[in-house]
């Protein structure tokens, strides 16, 4: 195995993991909620991007915002349905509802797009880059660039803008924020819409690397869960570092041990890290 090639694969995979997880990171940090339909929202975003390119003939640059729009609509509808439970912080009911919502999305995708796998070919995924013995595609480069851009923009919004201050207020104490005149309901709706847009963006950018299947949502939820918990609940910086570290680990474990046991190994890493540092990587990364 080429060590340099696996390191490059890990770099790309790590940025893909971080991008897939960022929406859930913000959701957990703000609303203290877990959305178990996150993986199915990723799947829908990938299928929408594929559909508008293959059936409508739209270019890739328009397929990406189309997927994001679908994600925003799904996120908004989901939170509008859950709003009363969110305000009450009825976490058990929310988990059950999001699980059911995910299964509904998977069924709807099967009816709309078929149960067979699809391939999302883009102008970037079809162009190779060779650096000596190393090989990547321009789609891989796009994954890294888009992920870095999204994380930088999100950090600036959360730390420097009025919107970010409102989001942090709701995250710290929603009842106190409500008494201070903050429209908590609108913040929750906005965060769910952002999660939908972010995971759909990740799908449109990352999905060209793998076949698109209606059953792919479960694997994405597992990856997202590990990244978010390793990074520290609600920590943007921690999620980026966790995604990157998990990407390198998965690439080398799959190459030198076995790809079949990569998911089990992820949870092994999660257990070890949390046993040594219960706060996750955010404890070193400086929080949000």
C-alpha positions in Angstrom: 0.0 0.0 0.0 1.2 3.5 -0.8 1.4 5.4 2.5 1.3 8.8 0.8 -1.8 7.8 -1.2 -3.6 6.6 2.0 -2.7 9.9 3.7 -4.2 11.8 0.8 -7.3 9.6 0.9 -7.5 10.2 4.7 -7.3 14.0 4.2 -10.2 13.9 1.6 -12.3 11.5 3.6 -11.8 13.5 6.8 -13.0 16.7 5.2 -16.0 14.8 3.8 -16.8 13.5 7.3 -16.6 16.9 8.8 -18.8 18.5 6.1 -21.5 15.8 6.5 -21.5 16.3 10.3 -21.5 20.1 10.5 -25.3 20.6 10.3 -25.8 18.2 13.2 -23.0 19.9 15.2 -24.9 23.2 15.0 -28.2 21.5 15.8 -26.8 19.9 18.9 -25.0 23.1 20.0 -28.1 25.2 19.6 -31.2 23.1 20.2 -29.5 20.3 22.2 -31.4 17.9 19.8 -30.5 14.8 17.9 -31.9 14.4 14.4 -31.9 10.7 13.5 -33.2 11.6 10.0 -29.9 13.4 9.2 -28.6 10.5 7.1 -31.8 10.2 5.1 -31.6 14.0 4.5 -28.1 13.4 3.1 -29.5 10.7 0.9 -32.3 12.9 -0.4 -29.8 15.7 -1.2 -27.7 13.3 -3.2 -30.7 12.0 -5.2 -32.0 15.5 -5.9 -28.6 16.5 -7.2 -28.5 13.4 -9.4 -32.1 13.8 -10.6 -31.8 17.5 -11.7 -28.7 16.6 -13.7 -29.9 13.4 -15.2 -33.5 14.1 -15.8 -33.7 17.9 -16.2 -30.2 18.3 -17.8 -29.2 21.1 -15.4 -25.5 21.7 -14.9 -23.8 20.6 -11.7 -23.5 24.2 -10.4 -27.3 24.4 -10.4 -27.8 20.9 -9.0 -25.9 21.9 -5.8 -28.3 24.8 -4.9 -31.3 22.6 -5.9 -30.2 20.0 -3.5 -29.7 22.6 -0.8 -33.1 24.0 -1.4 -34.6 20.6 -1.0 -32.7 20.2 2.3 -34.0 23.6 3.6 -37.6 22.6 2.8 -37.2 19.2 4.6 -35.5 20.8 7.6 -38.1 23.5 7.9 -41.0 21.1 7.6 -39.4 18.7 10.2 -38.9 21.5 12.7 -42.3 23.0 12.1 -43.7 19.6 13.0 -41.5 19.2 16.0 -41.6 22.8 17.2 -43.9 22.2 20.2 -41.8 19.2 21.3 -38.6 21.3 20.8 -39.9 24.1 23.0 -40.8 21.5 25.7 -37.4 19.8 25.3 -39.2 16.4 25.0 -36.1 14.6 23.8 -37.5 11.1 23.8 -40.5 12.0 21.6 -38.2 14.1 19.3 -35.9 11.1 18.8 -38.8 8.8 18.0 -40.3 11.4 15.6 -37.0 12.0 13.7 -36.5 8.2 13.4 -39.9 7.9 11.9 -39.3 10.9 9.7 -36.1 9.3 8.4 -37.9 6.1 7.5 -40.6 8.2 5.7 -37.9 9.9 3.7 -36.3 6.6 2.8 -39.6 5.2 1.6 -40.4 8.4 -0.4 -37.0 8.3 -2.0 -37.6 4.6 -3.1 -40.9 5.6 -4.6 -39.6 8.7 -6.3 -36.1 7.6 -7.5 -36.3 3.8 -7.5 -34.5 1.3 -5.2 -31.5 0.7 -7.5 -28.3 2.6 -6.9 -27.3 5.7 -9.0 -24.0 7.3 -9.8 -23.7 11.1 -9.6 -21.1 11.9 -12.2 -20.0 15.6 -12.3 -17.5 17.5 -14.4 -15.2 17.5 -11.5 -15.5 13.8 -10.6 -14.5 12.8 -14.2 -11.3 14.7 -14.2 -8.3 13.1 -12.6 -5.2 14.7 -11.1 -1.9 12.7 -11.0 1.0 13.9 -8.8 3.7 11.3 -9.3 2.1 8.0 -8.1 -0.7 9.8 -6.3 -4.2 10.0 -7.7 -7.2 12.1 -6.9 -10.0 13.9 -8.8 -11.0 17.5 -8.9 -14.1 16.5 -7.0 -11.8 15.5 -4.1 -10.3 19.0 -4.3 -13.7 20.5 -4.2 -14.6 18.6 -1.0 -11.6 20.0 0.8 -12.1 23.6 -0.4 -15.9 23.6 0.3 -15.4 22.1 3.7 -12.8 24.6 4.8 -14.9 27.5 3.4 -18.1 26.3 5.2 -16.3 25.9 8.5 -14.6 29.3 8.3 -17.9 31.0 7.3 -19.7 29.3 10.2 -17.1 30.3 12.8 -17.3 33.9 11.7 -21.1 33.9 11.8 -21.3 32.3 15.2 -18.6 34.4 16.8 -18.9 37.8 15.1 -22.5 38.4 14.0 -25.7 39.3 15.7 -27.2 36.1 14.4 -24.5 34.1 16.0 -25.1 35.9 19.4 -28.8 35.0 19.2 -28.0 31.4 18.4 -25.5 31.2 21.3 -28.2 32.7 23.7 -30.7 30.1 22.7 -28.1 27.3 23.1 -27.2 28.5 26.6 -30.7 29.0 27.9 -33.7 29.0 25.6 -36.1 30.1 28.3 -33.9 33.0 29.4 -33.5 33.9 25.7 -37.3 33.9 25.3 -37.6 36.3 28.3 -35.0 38.6 26.7 -37.2 39.0 23.6 -35.5 36.4 21.3 -37.8 34.7 18.9 -36.7 31.2 20.0 -39.1 29.5 17.6 -37.6 31.3 14.6 -34.1 30.4 15.7 -35.0 26.7 16.0 -36.6 26.8 12.5 -33.6 28.5 11.1 -31.2 26.0 12.6 -33.1 23.0 11.2 -33.2 24.7 7.8 -29.5 25.3 8.1 -28.9 21.6 9.0 -30.9 20.6 5.9 -29.0 22.9 3.6 -25.6 21.9 5.1 -26.2 18.1 4.8 -27.6 18.5 1.3 -24.5 20.6 0.3 -22.4 17.8 1.7 -24.4 15.2 -0.3 -24.0 17.1 -3.6 -20.3 17.5 -3.0 -19.4 14.1 -1.4 -21.8 11.7 -3.0 -20.0 11.6 -6.4 -17.4 9.4 -4.6 -19.9 6.6 -3.9 -23.0 5.0 -5.3 -26.2 6.7 -4.2 -28.6 4.2 -2.4 -31.8 4.8 -0.5 -30.3 2.7 2.3 -27.2 4.9 2.7 -28.6 7.1 5.4 -27.8 4.8 8.3 -24.1 4.8 7.6 -24.1 8.6 7.3 -25.8 8.9 10.7 -23.1 6.6 12.3 -20.3 8.7 10.9 -22.0 11.9 11.9 -22.6 10.7 15.4 -19.0 9.7 15.9 -17.6 12.9 14.5 -20.0 15.1 16.6 -19.4 13.3 19.9 -15.6 13.0 19.3 -15.4 16.7 18.5 -17.5 17.8 21.5 -21.2 18.6 21.5 -21.8 21.8 19.5 -18.1 22.5 18.8 -17.5 23.6 15.2 -13.7 23.4 15.6 -13.9 20.1 17.4 -16.0 18.6 14.7 -13.5 19.7 12.0 -10.6 18.1 13.9 -12.6 15.0 14.7 -13.7 14.6 11.1 -10.1 15.0 9.9 -8.8 12.5 12.5 -11.5 10.0 11.7 -10.8 10.3 8.0 -7.1 9.4 8.5 -7.9 6.6 10.8 -10.5 5.1 8.4 -8.2 5.4 5.4 -5.3 3.6 7.1 -7.4 1.1 9.0 -9.2 0.1 5.8 -5.9 -0.2 3.9 -3.8 -2.0 6.4 -6.4 -3.9 8.5 -9.9 -4.4 7.0 -12.5 -2.0 5.5 -15.2 -4.4 6.8 -14.5 -3.6 10.4 -13.9 0.2 10.0 -17.3 1.2 11.6 -16.6 -1.0 14.7 -13.1 0.5 14.9 -14.6 4.0 14.8 -16.6 3.2 17.9 -13.5 1.8 19.5 -11.8 5.1 19.0 -14.8 7.0 20.3 -14.8 4.9 23.5 -11.0 5.4 24.1 -11.1 9.1 23.4 -14.1 9.8 25.7 -12.6 7.6 28.4 -9.4 9.8 28.3 -11.1 13.1 27.6 -14.8 13.2 28.3 -15.2 16.6 26.7 -14.1 15.3 23.3 -11.6 17.2 21.2 -13.3 20.5 21.9 -11.5 20.5 25.3 -8.3 21.1 23.4 -9.7 22.9 20.4 -11.1 25.7 22.6 -14.8 25.0 22.4 -16.9 26.4 19.6 
